[in-house]
C-alpha cells in the first residue's frame, strides 16, 4: 500500500531572511502555481504569487 515513494508536491524556490522573519517562494509541482509564504513570530501567511498584471504566476508543470 505504501511501497511507492511519494514525491514532494511543493518545491522551495527561494528563501529570504528579513528583519521580521522568513519569506519563501514555493511552486506546486502538480499545477505549476507559485506561492508566496511568509513567517514571523506573530504568525504566517500564504498567497498565490501575482505578476505585474495581477495574474497568478504559473510555471511549467513537472512531467511525472
Secondary structure, DSSP 8 states (H G I E B T S, - for coil): ---S----SEEEEEEEE-SSEEEEEEEETTT-BEEEEEEETTEEEEEE-B-TTS-B-B------
